[in-house]
Amino acid sequence: MSLTPALRIGLWNAWIFMFIFAIQMLVMAFVGKDVRERSHIPKEFRRNRFERYTGTTANILWLLALAYSVFLPFQFATVWFYVGLLIFVVGAILMTTATFDFIAGNPDQVITKGAYKISRHPMYLAIILICMGAGIASLSFLLIFLTILMAFCLHREALIEERYCLGKYCGAYQEYLNNVPRWIGVPAKME
């Protein structure tokens, strides 16, 4: 792995893994305005300055990772490529499942089916896995580092979303918090 691998624009670069984000955005754009609105916390919801900066930073890091992936050639015929591919596939399956579970969910109820049974924030987890898979498959410490910073910011965003959902869904969301882990593998009771 290298902090700065040989950068070049190419067809077989890490952008191929990141393209799933464009597909998800298109799906969300065409399913309806109510789903798009539901996918974001309303602007009226109070955030402190740190929380606003964290959300903005997460988006900037994600955009940097997307742009950088265009220049990162995959390192085919290495064990790292296959490890990254496996992590990406897990992330892509999680992203696809979570997106369709979200679309099918009732806006007046907590989503508790599918991917939301195993993680309270499966889309954030999928973003982290997809970006990490791209970083490993292209042997880029920089992309892995960006992903780790993004994971910190997305964790903060998850906490904000949980606060918002507690206010919106009250007891039903508290029960969900008590039973479903924020991240896969971390028991809800230990968070």
N, C-alpha and C positions, 0 to 999 in steps of 0.2 A: 504494500500500500504506500501511497505517496500523498503528501499534502497537496502537491500540484502535479497531477498526472498530465501526460501529453494531451493537450486540449485540441480538439478539432471537431468541426461540424461534420456529422455523418449520419447515415441512415440507421446504423446499428449502435446508437448511443443510448444513454440512460433515459432520454426523453420518452422512449417507448414505454417504459414503466410509468412515467409520470403522465402519460396521455390519458390514463384512466380518470384523472381529475377533470379533464375536458369533457369526457363522456358523461361523468356524473353531473357536471354543471348543465350540460344540454338536457339530460333527463329531467333534472329539477326545473329547468326553465320551461319545459313543455308540459309539465303535469298540471300546472295551474298556479295562479297567483296566491291562493290560500296556502299551498304547500311552501312556496318560496318565502312568504311572510312568516310562516311557522318555523322556518329553519334558522331564524335569527332572533335573538333577544331584542325586544322592542327598544328603541332609542330612549324612551321615557324611563326605562329601568335605570336606577341610580347605580353608577359605578364611581369609585374614587379615582383619583388621578393615576395611581399605579395600575389599577385594573384597565383603564383606558389605554395606557401605554403598552400593557402586556398584550392586549388584543391586537393593537396596531403592529407591535413587534412580531407577533405570530404570523400575521398576514405578510409582512415584509420578508420574513425568513422563508415562508412558503414560496413567495414569488422569486426570491433569490435562488432557492433550490430548483425551481422549475427552469429558470433561465440558465442556470449553471449546468443542468442535466443535458441541455442541447449540445454542449461541448465535451461531454464525458463519454468516450468510447467504452463499450463493455469489454471486460477482460475475459473473452471466451477461452475455453480450454484450461481454465484454472478452477480450483475448488471454490474460490471466492465467488466466481460467477454463479455457480450452482447453489451456493449458500444464499447469495443475494436473491436469486430467482425463487428459491423456496420461500424466503421471507416475503418477497413481493406477492407471490401467489396467495399466501395466507392473508396478506393485507387486501388484495384485490377481492378475494371471496368475502372477507369481512365487510369491505366497502360496498360491494354489490348487495349483499344481504341487508346491511343496515339501511342503505338508501331505499330499498323497496319496502322494508319494514316501516320506515319513517313515512313514506308516501301513503302506505295502506293504513297507517295508524289514525285513530280518531283524535281530532284536535282537542277534544274536551277531556281526554283521558291520558294517563301516563302510558307510554309505549312500553310494553313488557314482553313482547313476543319476539321470536327470532333471535337476532344478534343482541337485542336489548335484554335478553334473559341472562346473558353471560357477562355483559359489561354495560355500565350506565352510559358510556361514551364510546360506542364502537366505531363511529366515524373518525373521531380524533385518533383512536388507536390505529385504525386503518391508515390514516395519513402518515403516522409515525412509521408503521411497518413498510409502507410503500416507499417512502423516502429513504429509510434505512436500507431496504433491499436494493434500491438503485445505487446508493453509496457503496455498499459492499460489492455488488456485481461489477461496478466500475473501478473498484479499489481507490476510492477517493476519501481521504481523511477529512477533507474540507466539507464534503457533502454529509458525511457522518456527523461531524461537529455541528453543522447547521441543523441537522435533524435532532440532535440532543438539545440544542438551544430551543428549537421549536417545540420539543416535547415538554420542556419546562413551561413554556408559555401556554401550551394547550392544556396542561394540568391546571394552571391558574384559570383558564377559561372554563374548564370543567367545574371548578369550584363556584364560579360565578353563575353558570347555568344551573347548578344544583340549588343555589340560593334563590334564583328566579323561579325554578320549578316548585320549590317548597312553598313559595308565596302563591303560586298559581293553583297547584293541585293539593296543597295542604297535607292531610293525613295519608292520602293515597301515595303521595310521593315519599313521605317519611317511611312508610312501610317498604316501598321500593328501595330506598336508601339502606334500610336495615337488612334487606335480603339479597341484593345484587351488588357485586363488587364494582367499584369505579373502573378498575382495570382488571383484566383477566389474570387470575392467579393470586390476587391480593384479596383475601376474604374481607367482606364488607365490615365485619366486626373489628378488623385491625387497622382501618384507615384513620 
